[in-house]
Amino acid sequence: MKTRTKYLMTALLLAFGAIESSSAGSQGNLSDALEQALPSLAHAQDYWSASKISLQLANERNRLNEGPAACQALAESLDYYRMALAKETNTPLSAFGTGLGDDEGMRDIRARFGCPSATA
């Protein structure tokens, strides 16, 4: 029951944020709603959802031309993704690397968000 309630609350929060973001003068509301959803997801160890929400937050921050905040949210999304993999596969988190990575796919994603290279 608690899990369904959590998902319902998250969905309602995101829906409210989406509605509010389309209103004039409320550009930051969607990103605020996404940020508010993250702690409960992380606390519930729902790392897959936290990763998805963080990626949505990165996209929203990027849309608002908030480059450093978008890059931070992108990095958090990847961290949550790694935590989800570690939890699901019962593998140590350290086995999945750290940071934004420097493979070709991550270079492309960082470029789309305007994030510095992994070696910078």
Kinemage of the C-alpha trace (Angstrom):
@kinemage 1
@onewidth
@group {chain A} dominant
@subgroup {mainchain}
@vectorlist {calphas} color= white
{ca met a 1} P 0.000 0.000 0.000
{ca lys a 2} L 2.801 2.431 0.850
{ca thr a 3} L 4.467 1.850 -2.526
{ca arg a 4} L 1.281 2.604 -4.453
{ca thr a 5} L 0.740 5.739 -2.406
{ca lys a 6} L 4.293 6.873 -3.079
{ca tyr a 7} L 3.860 6.371 -6.832
{ca leu a 8} L 0.521 8.140 -6.809
{ca met a 9} L 1.944 11.108 -4.896
{ca thr a 10} L 4.927 11.286 -7.260
{ca ala a 11} L 2.643 11.155 -10.300
{ca leu a 12} L 0.414 13.872 -8.879
{ca leu a 13} L 3.408 16.025 -8.029
{ca leu a 14} L 4.801 15.647 -11.538
{ca ala a 15} L 1.422 16.310 -13.132
{ca phe a 16} L 1.010 19.432 -11.026
{ca gly a 17} L 4.507 20.532 -12.004
{ca ala a 18} L 3.799 19.969 -15.685
{ca ile a 19} L 0.584 21.981 -15.501
{ca glu a 20} L 2.250 24.775 -13.573
{ca ser a 21} L 5.261 24.915 -15.905
{ca ser a 22} L 2.995 25.684 -18.834
{ca ser a 23} L 1.604 28.729 -17.033
{ca ala a 24} L 3.175 32.109 -17.659
{ca gly a 25} L 5.792 33.080 -15.106
{ca ser a 26} L 6.143 29.625 -13.550
{ca gln a 27} L 9.172 28.251 -15.384
{ca gly a 28} L 10.909 26.975 -12.274
{ca asn a 29} L 7.926 25.079 -10.810
{ca leu a 30} L 8.482 21.850 -12.750
{ca ser a 31} L 12.119 21.667 -11.746
{ca asp a 32} L 11.134 22.444 -8.148
{ca ala a 33} L 8.523 19.657 -8.214
{ca leu a 34} L 11.059 17.209 -9.629
{ca glu a 35} L 13.598 18.145 -6.967
{ca gln a 36} L 11.002 17.661 -4.233
{ca ala a 37} L 10.160 14.160 -5.509
{ca leu a 38} L 13.754 12.906 -5.338
{ca pro a 39} L 14.329 12.576 -1.574
{ca ser a 40} L 11.316 10.308 -1.038
{ca leu a 41} L 12.319 8.096 -3.960
{ca ala a 42} L 15.889 7.824 -2.719
{ca his a 43} L 14.720 7.152 0.838
{ca ala a 44} L 12.476 4.359 -0.482
{ca gln a 45} L 15.481 3.019 -2.426
{ca asp a 46} L 13.525 3.381 -5.681
{ca tyr a 47} L 16.684 4.218 -7.562
{ca trp a 48} L 15.253 3.511 -11.027
{ca ser a 49} L 12.575 6.175 -10.532
{ca ala a 50} L 15.055 8.543 -8.908
{ca ser a 51} L 17.319 8.170 -11.940
{ca lys a 52} L 14.451 8.922 -14.328
{ca ile a 53} L 13.302 11.937 -12.301
{ca ser a 54} L 16.883 13.253 -12.121
{ca leu a 55} L 17.185 12.943 -15.884
{ca gln a 56} L 13.907 14.831 -16.308
{ca leu a 57} L 15.276 17.466 -13.942
{ca ala a 58} L 18.461 17.699 -16.021
{ca asn a 59} L 16.372 18.211 -19.164
{ca glu a 60} L 14.266 20.883 -17.463
{ca arg a 61} L 17.327 22.688 -16.101
{ca asn a 62} L 18.895 22.527 -19.568
{ca arg a 63} L 15.699 23.974 -21.085
{ca leu a 64} L 15.907 26.839 -18.593
{ca asn a 65} L 19.554 27.441 -19.590
{ca glu a 66} L 20.808 26.433 -16.141
{ca gly a 67} L 23.888 24.589 -17.393
{ca pro a 68} L 25.702 23.753 -14.143
{ca ala a 69} L 22.439 22.653 -12.471
{ca ala a 70} L 21.596 20.517 -15.519
{ca cys a 71} L 25.004 18.851 -15.371
{ca gln a 72} L 24.589 18.214 -11.633
{ca ala a 73} L 21.184 16.604 -12.191
{ca leu a 74} L 22.642 14.517 -15.020
{ca ala a 75} L 25.410 13.276 -12.720
{ca glu a 76} L 22.834 12.461 -10.010
{ca ser a 77} L 20.758 10.535 -12.547
{ca leu a 78} L 23.773 8.425 -13.420
{ca asp a 79} L 24.550 7.884 -9.722
{ca tyr a 80} L 20.998 6.678 -9.063
{ca tyr a 81} L 21.196 4.461 -12.157
{ca arg a 82} L 24.347 2.836 -10.788
{ca met a 83} L 22.709 2.372 -7.379
{ca ala a 84} L 19.735 0.684 -9.053
{ca leu a 85} L 22.028 -1.663 -10.967
{ca ala a 86} L 24.023 -2.477 -7.849
{ca lys a 87} L 20.870 -3.187 -5.847
{ca glu a 88} L 19.249 -5.257 -8.604
{ca thr a 89} L 22.331 -7.342 -9.381
{ca asn a 90} L 23.687 -7.516 -5.817
{ca thr a 91} L 26.975 -6.128 -7.138
{ca pro a 92} L 29.168 -3.626 -5.275
{ca leu a 93} L 28.422 -0.066 -6.353
{ca ser a 94} L 32.123 0.500 -7.079
{ca ala a 95} L 31.904 -2.011 -9.941
{ca phe a 96} L 29.838 0.462 -11.968
{ca gly a 97} L 32.317 3.349 -12.003
{ca thr a 98} L 31.969 6.944 -10.897
{ca gly a 99} L 31.394 10.350 -12.416
{ca leu a 100} L 29.957 11.044 -15.836
{ca gly a 101} L 32.310 8.626 -17.583
{ca asp a 102} L 34.304 9.233 -20.723
{ca asp a 103} L 32.961 6.673 -23.174
{ca glu a 104} L 31.513 7.817 -26.488
{ca gly a 105} L 27.891 7.734 -25.296
{ca met a 106} L 28.614 9.830 -22.229
{ca arg a 107} L 30.657 12.321 -24.259
{ca asp a 108} L 27.621 12.779 -26.520
{ca ile a 109} L 25.248 13.232 -23.577
{ca arg a 110} L 27.593 15.689 -21.832
{ca ala a 111} L 27.873 17.681 -25.058
{ca arg a 112} L 24.073 17.926 -25.357
{ca phe a 113} L 23.893 19.349 -21.841
{ca gly a 114} L 27.014 21.495 -22.185
{ca cys a 115} L 28.771 19.650 -19.359
{ca pro a 116} L 32.567 19.701 -19.085
{ca ser a 117} L 34.505 16.623 -20.144
{ca ala a 118} L 35.297 13.916 -17.622
{ca thr a 119} L 38.981 14.866 -17.744
{ca ala a 120} L 38.340 18.593 -17.172
